[in-house]
Amino acid sequence: MANSLDSAVQDQLFIEARTANVWSDRKVPDGIWQQLYDLMKFGPTSANCSPARFVFNVTDAAKTRLASHVMDSNKPKILSSAATVIIGYDLAFADHLSKLFPHDQTAASWFADPEVAEMTAFRNGTLQGAYLMLAARTLGLDCGPMSGFDNGAVDADFFKGTQIKSNFICALGYGSSDGIFPRSPRLDFAEAVSVL
């Protein structure tokens, strides 16, 4: 049985963590993107379907390419980050279920309906994007998740010839305290939760 994590860990993951809008030029360690993936891949998904696909844009050329598809206010966030990852979801995720869900070799048939496959891929790919951000925070990285981009253009540029669709993007690296807004309010327990 798992034990509660101490308050310092809770602070790093949730309480004190903030969305980064400005990035320092501090270099990230070699191999950190694989380390990050190797942590987040253990987050649970339906039938272990693992539909998320990630493109880490780390070179200036790749970041410039991605920045051409985003709203103007997001361009500097991408260009100055250590990486901006495109979090996508693969509509053909079921092709991997014989490996990912080996105890039931009929699992791929559960997603034969394209609407079921798309809903499953989007939902679980979104979960995996959230796991990626939490894993990044455990490694001491800051995150700057973003919408505000042209999904169709990103898909045509980065996922052409595949069944992968972009969901959201997230800048990663070591954030600067510059550009951090005062923390916005959150809904109170009674406003968001019912316990039945």
C-alpha positions as CSV (number, residue, x, y, z in Angstrom):
1,M,0.0,0.0,0.0
2,A,1.4,3.4,-0.9
3,N,2.1,6.0,1.7
4,S,1.3,9.7,1.5
5,L,4.1,11.8,0.0
6,D,5.5,14.5,2.2
7,S,4.4,18.1,1.8
8,A,7.6,19.1,-0.1
9,V,6.7,16.7,-2.9
10,Q,3.1,17.9,-2.9
11,D,4.4,21.5,-3.1
12,Q,6.7,20.7,-6.0
13,L,4.0,18.9,-8.0
14,F,1.0,21.1,-7.1
15,I,0.9,23.7,-4.4
16,E,4.0,25.8,-5.3
17,A,4.3,24.7,-9.0
18,R,3.5,27.5,-11.4
19,T,3.1,27.8,-15.2
20,A,6.2,29.2,-16.7
21,N,5.9,31.9,-19.3
22,V,9.5,33.0,-19.4
23,W,12.5,30.7,-19.6
24,S,16.1,30.8,-18.3
25,D,19.0,29.8,-20.6
26,R,20.0,27.0,-18.1
27,K,20.7,23.9,-20.0
28,V,18.8,20.7,-19.3
29,P,20.8,17.5,-18.7
30,D,21.6,15.1,-21.5
31,G,19.1,12.3,-21.7
32,I,16.4,14.1,-19.8
33,W,13.7,13.7,-22.4
34,Q,14.0,9.9,-22.4
35,Q,14.1,10.0,-18.6
36,L,10.9,12.1,-18.6
37,Y,9.2,9.6,-21.0
38,D,10.3,6.6,-19.0
39,L,8.6,8.1,-15.9
40,M,5.4,9.2,-17.5
41,K,4.7,6.0,-19.4
42,F,3.7,4.2,-16.2
43,G,0.7,6.4,-15.7
44,P,-2.5,4.4,-16.1
45,T,-4.6,4.5,-19.3
46,S,-7.7,2.5,-20.4
47,A,-6.6,-1.1,-21.3
48,N,-3.1,0.3,-21.1
49,C,-3.8,1.7,-24.6
50,S,-1.1,4.5,-24.3
51,P,-2.3,6.5,-27.3
52,A,-0.2,9.6,-26.6
53,R,2.6,10.4,-29.0
54,F,5.2,13.1,-28.3
55,V,7.4,15.3,-30.5
56,F,10.1,17.1,-28.5
57,N,11.1,20.2,-30.4
58,V,14.6,21.0,-29.0
59,T,16.5,22.5,-31.9
60,D,16.1,26.1,-33.0
61,A,14.9,24.9,-36.4
62,A,12.2,22.7,-34.9
63,K,11.1,25.3,-32.4
64,T,10.9,27.9,-35.2
65,R,8.8,25.5,-37.3
66,L,6.4,24.9,-34.4
67,A,6.2,28.6,-33.6
68,S,5.0,29.4,-37.1
69,H,1.7,27.6,-36.2
70,V,0.9,29.4,-32.9
71,M,-0.6,32.6,-31.8
72,D,1.9,35.5,-31.5
73,S,1.9,35.6,-27.7
74,N,3.0,31.9,-27.6
75,K,5.9,32.3,-30.0
76,P,8.5,33.6,-27.5
77,K,7.6,30.9,-25.0
78,I,8.4,28.2,-27.6
79,L,11.5,29.8,-29.0
80,S,13.1,30.4,-25.6
81,S,12.2,27.1,-23.9
82,A,14.6,24.1,-23.7
83,A,11.9,22.1,-25.6
84,T,8.3,22.4,-26.5
85,V,6.6,19.1,-26.8
86,I,3.6,18.4,-29.0
87,I,1.3,16.0,-27.2
88,G,-0.6,14.1,-29.8
89,Y,-2.9,11.1,-29.7
90,D,-2.8,8.2,-32.2
91,L,-6.1,7.1,-33.6
92,A,-4.4,3.8,-34.5
93,F,-3.4,3.1,-30.9
94,A,-5.2,-0.3,-31.0
95,D,-2.6,-1.6,-33.4
96,H,-0.3,-1.9,-30.4
97,L,-2.7,-3.6,-28.0
98,S,-1.4,-7.1,-28.6
99,K,1.8,-5.9,-27.0
100,L,0.3,-3.5,-24.4
101,F,-2.6,-5.6,-23.3
102,P,-1.3,-9.1,-23.8
103,H,-3.7,-10.9,-21.5
104,D,-6.6,-10.3,-23.9
105,Q,-5.7,-10.6,-27.5
106,T,-9.2,-9.4,-28.6
107,A,-8.7,-6.0,-27.0
108,A,-8.1,-4.2,-30.4
109,S,-11.6,-5.2,-31.4
110,W,-13.0,-3.1,-28.6
111,F,-12.0,0.0,-30.5
112,A,-13.2,-1.0,-34.0
113,D,-15.8,1.8,-34.0
114,P,-13.9,5.0,-35.1
115,E,-15.9,7.2,-32.6
116,V,-15.0,4.9,-29.7
117,A,-11.3,4.9,-30.8
118,E,-11.2,8.6,-31.2
119,M,-12.8,9.3,-27.8
120,T,-10.5,6.8,-26.1
121,A,-7.4,8.1,-27.8
122,F,-8.2,11.7,-27.0
123,R,-9.2,11.0,-23.3
124,N,-6.2,8.8,-22.5
125,G,-3.8,10.9,-24.6
126,T,-4.8,13.9,-22.5
127,L,-4.2,12.0,-19.3
128,Q,-0.7,11.1,-20.6
129,G,0.0,14.7,-21.3
130,A,-0.9,15.5,-17.7
131,Y,1.4,12.7,-16.5
132,L,4.1,14.2,-18.7
133,M,3.8,17.5,-16.9
134,L,3.8,15.9,-13.4
135,A,6.8,13.7,-14.4
136,A,8.6,16.8,-15.6
137,R,8.0,18.5,-12.3
138,T,9.5,15.5,-10.4
139,L,12.6,16.0,-12.5
140,G,12.8,19.7,-11.5
141,L,11.6,21.0,-14.8
142,D,9.0,23.7,-15.2
143,C,6.1,23.5,-17.6
144,G,4.2,25.9,-19.8
145,P,1.2,24.1,-21.3
146,M,-0.5,25.9,-24.2
147,S,-3.4,25.8,-26.5
148,G,-3.5,28.8,-29.0
149,F,-2.2,27.0,-32.0
150,D,-3.5,25.8,-35.4
151,N,-4.0,22.0,-34.8
152,G,-4.6,21.3,-38.5
153,A,-1.3,23.1,-39.5
154,V,0.6,21.3,-36.7
155,D,-0.8,17.9,-37.8
156,A,0.1,18.5,-41.4
157,D,3.6,19.6,-40.5
158,F,4.5,17.1,-37.8
159,F,2.2,14.2,-38.2
160,K,1.7,14.0,-42.0
161,G,0.9,10.4,-43.2
162,T,-0.1,9.2,-39.8
163,Q,-3.3,8.9,-37.8
164,I,-1.8,11.1,-35.0
165,K,-3.6,14.3,-34.1
166,S,-2.3,17.1,-31.9
167,N,-3.9,17.8,-28.6
168,F,-1.9,20.5,-26.8
169,I,1.7,21.7,-26.6
170,C,3.9,22.3,-23.5
171,A,7.1,24.2,-23.2
172,L,9.6,22.6,-20.8
173,G,12.8,23.7,-19.2
174,Y,13.8,25.9,-16.3
175,G,11.5,28.8,-15.9
176,S,12.2,32.3,-14.8
177,S,10.3,34.0,-12.0
178,D,9.7,36.8,-14.6
179,G,6.3,36.6,-16.2
180,I,4.6,34.5,-13.6
181,F,1.2,35.9,-12.8
182,P,-0.2,36.0,-9.3
183,R,-1.9,32.7,-8.6
184,S,-5.5,32.7,-9.9
185,P,-8.3,31.5,-7.6
186,R,-9.6,27.9,-7.7
187,L,-13.1,26.7,-7.0
188,D,-13.8,25.7,-3.4
189,F,-14.5,22.1,-2.6
190,A,-18.3,22.7,-2.3
191,E,-18.4,24.5,-5.7
192,A,-16.8,21.6,-7.6
193,V,-17.4,18.4,-5.7
194,S,-20.4,16.2,-4.7
195,V,-19.8,13.3,-2.4
196,L,-22.7,10.9,-2.7
